[in-house]
Amino acid sequence: MMKGVADCCANRRPWKLILFAVLVVFISLYLILISRNAWRQYDYIGRSVDVRDTISMTGEGTVVAIPDIATVSMGLETRNVDVGKAQNENNDKINRLVDELKGLGVAKEDLKTSNYNVYPNYDWAVGQKLIDYSISQTLKIKIRDLTKISDILALAGKYNLNQVGSLQFAVDDDEAIKEEARLKAFEQAKSKAKALADAAGVKLGKVISFYETNNSIPYYESAQYGLGGAMDSALKAPDIQAGSQDVVVNVTIEYEIL
């Protein structure tokens, strides 16, 4: 019986050796993998593991835009010792101004009261002595018919307006112009990137990233006009020129190199 037990143990010993060998191989492979990952991590310190070869190029698109609207501020400051009289005088002139603006084709929706102030004036040299009251009212006017600008500005003299200025020109729908400039910039950047890739003997892959900057400048802003009192009969309406504007968009595109 002892011999049978010994034979059984002898038969099991090779399987134990095989399992032990497999375990040793597995542990060895695991240690090798850990060492390899540690080495790769050290090798890629400071840069992404997924670094790809790329080409980055900039492009500029320019579109000449002709302004089709203008805005201007027109207002009046009235002073009187009687605040009610100052208000009535101020409101009367501004209301008549609004009526004339409508007669020149300015829509009600394009007229906006941007300022209305009532405040006392004091003589501080002799103490807090009340002198009179000031009423200040300002209209912001959007002008869609640019041929009427001179006629509208001439109203400053007719109503003795003393707060007139900030004449600006713009394009009412500027997004369409920006989109046109953007596409031109994109095509230029793409063309430059392709030429560079051909020279380097490589091919462009997909776009990895891109961004844009808008370098447009304001159209035009006038100096103050009509300050200091009414225009006499010899002072003609100003000849205002709208001019044009270069709408400029810059883009930077990054391509993958195949």
C-alpha positions in Angstrom: 0.0 0.0 0.0 2.9 2.4 0.8 4.2 1.7 -2.7 0.9 2.8 -4.3 0.9 6.1 -2.4 4.5 6.8 -3.5 3.6 6.1 -7.1 0.7 8.5 -6.9 2.9 11.3 -5.5 5.5 10.6 -8.1 2.8 11.0 -10.9 1.7 14.4 -9.5 5.2 15.9 -9.3 5.5 16.7 -13.0 2.3 18.8 -13.0 3.5 20.8 -10.0 6.7 21.5 -11.9 4.7 22.6 -15.0 2.5 24.9 -13.0 5.5 26.4 -11.3 7.2 27.0 -14.6 4.0 28.7 -16.0 3.8 30.9 -12.9 7.5 31.9 -13.3 6.9 32.8 -17.0 3.8 34.9 -16.1 5.6 36.8 -13.4 8.5 37.4 -15.7 6.3 38.8 -18.4 4.4 41.0 -15.9 7.7 42.5 -14.7 8.9 43.1 -18.2 5.6 44.9 -19.1 5.8 47.1 -16.0 9.4 48.0 -16.8 8.5 48.8 -20.4 5.6 51.1 -19.4 7.8 52.8 -16.8 10.4 53.4 -19.5 7.9 54.7 -22.0 6.5 57.1 -19.3 10.0 58.4 -18.7 10.7 58.7 -22.4 7.5 60.8 -23.0 7.8 63.2 -20.0 6.9 66.7 -21.2 5.0 65.6 -24.3 1.9 63.7 -25.2 2.2 60.0 -26.0 -0.1 60.6 -29.0 2.2 63.2 -30.6 1.4 63.5 -34.3 3.4 65.1 -37.1 1.5 68.3 -38.1 1.6 71.4 -40.3 0.2 74.6 -39.0 -0.5 77.5 -41.4 -2.2 80.9 -41.2 -4.4 82.6 -43.8 -5.9 86.0 -44.1 -9.2 86.9 -45.8 -10.1 90.5 -46.7 -13.5 91.8 -47.9 -14.1 95.5 -48.8 -17.4 96.5 -47.2 -19.5 99.5 -48.1 -21.5 100.8 -45.0 -25.2 100.9 -45.5 -26.3 102.5 -42.2 -25.2 105.3 -39.9 -25.9 106.3 -36.3 -25.6 109.7 -34.7 -26.5 111.2 -31.3 -28.4 114.5 -31.3 -29.5 116.3 -28.1 -30.2 119.5 -26.3 -29.4 120.9 -22.9 -31.8 123.6 -21.7 -31.3 125.8 -18.6 -33.9 127.9 -16.8 -34.5 129.0 -13.2 -37.9 127.3 -13.5 -37.5 123.6 -13.9 -40.9 123.2 -15.5 -40.1 125.9 -18.1 -36.8 124.2 -18.9 -38.5 120.9 -19.4 -41.2 122.3 -21.6 -38.7 124.1 -23.8 -36.5 121.1 -24.1 -39.3 118.7 -24.8 -40.8 121.1 -27.4 -37.6 121.2 -29.4 -36.9 117.5 -29.2 -40.4 116.6 -30.2 -40.2 118.9 -33.2 -36.9 117.3 -34.0 -38.4 113.9 -33.9 -41.2 115.0 -36.3 -38.7 116.3 -38.8 -36.6 113.2 -38.6 -39.7 111.1 -39.4 -40.4 113.4 -42.3 -36.9 112.7 -43.6 -37.7 109.0 -43.6 -36.3 107.9 -40.2 -38.5 105.1 -38.8 -39.9 105.3 -35.3 -38.0 102.1 -34.4 -34.7 103.8 -35.4 -35.2 106.6 -32.8 -34.1 105.9 -29.2 -33.9 108.2 -26.2 -30.4 107.4 -24.8 -30.2 110.1 -22.2 -32.6 112.3 -20.1 -31.3 114.2 -17.1 -32.6 116.9 -14.8 -30.2 118.5 -12.4 -29.6 121.8 -10.5 -26.7 124.2 -11.1 -25.1 125.9 -8.1 -22.8 128.9 -7.6 -20.2 127.4 -5.3 -18.2 130.7 -5.1 -20.8 132.2 -2.8 -21.9 129.0 -1.1 -24.4 126.5 -2.3 -26.5 129.0 -4.1 -29.0 127.6 -6.7 -28.6 129.3 -10.1 -31.0 127.4 -12.3 -31.9 123.9 -13.6 -30.5 121.9 -16.6 -32.6 119.6 -18.7 -30.5 117.3 -20.9 -32.1 115.0 -23.5 -30.3 112.9 -26.2 -31.6 110.9 -29.2 -29.7 108.1 -30.8 -30.7 108.0 -34.5 -30.1 105.1 -36.9 -30.0 106.4 -40.5 -30.7 103.9 -43.2 -30.8 106.3 -46.2 -27.3 107.7 -46.2 -28.2 110.5 -48.6 -30.2 112.1 -45.7 -27.2 112.4 -43.3 -26.4 116.0 -44.2 -30.0 117.1 -44.0 -30.3 115.4 -40.6 -27.2 117.0 -39.2 -28.4 120.4 -40.5 -31.2 120.1 -38.0 -28.7 120.8 -35.2 -28.6 124.5 -36.4 -32.3 124.7 -36.9 -33.1 123.7 -33.3 -30.0 125.1 -31.7 -28.9 121.6 -30.6 -25.8 121.7 -28.4 -25.1 117.9 -27.9 -24.4 116.4 -31.4 -21.8 113.9 -32.3 -20.6 110.2 -32.4 -21.4 109.8 -36.1 -20.6 106.2 -37.1 -21.0 104.1 -40.2 -21.5 100.4 -40.2 -22.9 97.4 -42.2 -26.3 96.3 -40.9 -25.7 92.6 -41.7 -21.9 92.3 -41.0 -22.0 88.5 -40.3 -22.4 87.7 -44.0 -19.3 89.8 -44.8 -17.3 88.2 -42.0 -18.3 84.7 -43.3 -17.0 85.6 -46.8 -13.7 86.9 -45.3 -13.5 83.7 -43.2 -13.8 81.4 -46.2 -11.1 83.4 -48.1 -8.8 83.1 -45.1 -9.5 79.3 -44.8 -8.8 78.8 -48.5 -5.5 80.7 -48.3 -4.3 78.8 -45.3 -5.2 75.5 -47.0 -3.4 76.4 -50.2 -0.3 77.4 -48.2 -0.3 74.2 -46.2 -0.7 72.1 -49.3 2.2 73.9 -51.0 4.4 73.3 -48.0 3.4 69.6 -47.8 4.2 69.1 -51.5 7.6 70.7 -51.0 8.3 68.4 -48.0 7.1 65.3 -49.9 4.2 64.5 -47.5 0.4 64.5 -47.7 -2.1 66.5 -45.6 -4.4 64.6 -43.4 -7.5 65.8 -41.6 -7.8 69.1 -39.8 -6.8 68.8 -36.2 -7.6 72.3 -35.0 -8.3 75.8 -36.2 -9.1 79.2 -34.7 -9.7 82.7 -36.0 -9.2 86.4 -35.1 -11.1 89.3 -36.4 -9.0 92.4 -37.2 -11.8 94.7 -38.5 -11.5 98.4 -37.7 -14.3 100.9 -37.1 -15.6 102.6 -40.2 -15.6 106.2 -39.2 -16.4 108.3 -36.3 -16.9 112.1 -36.6 -15.8 114.7 -34.2 -18.4 116.6 -32.2 -20.6 118.7 -34.5 -23.0 121.6 -33.7 -21.7 122.3 -30.2 -21.9 125.9 -29.0 -25.1 127.2 -30.6 -27.1 127.5 -33.8 -25.7 127.6 -37.3 -26.3 130.9 -39.1 -27.6 131.0 -42.7 -24.0 131.0 -44.1 -23.2 127.7 -42.5 -24.1 124.9 -44.9 -25.0 121.3 -44.0 -21.8 119.2 -43.9 -20.8 116.9 -46.8 -20.4 113.5 -45.1 -18.6 110.7 -46.8 -19.3 107.1 -45.6 -16.2 105.6 -47.2 -15.5 101.9 -46.9 -14.0 99.4 -44.5 -11.7 96.4 -44.9 -13.2 93.5 -43.0 -10.2 91.3 -42.1 -10.3 87.7 -40.7 -7.2 85.7 -39.8 -7.4 81.9 -39.3 -4.8 79.4 -38.2 -5.3 75.8 -39.3 -3.4 72.7 -38.1 -3.3 69.6 -40.4 -2.1 66.1 -39.7 0.7 64.9 -41.9 0.2 61.4 -43.4 
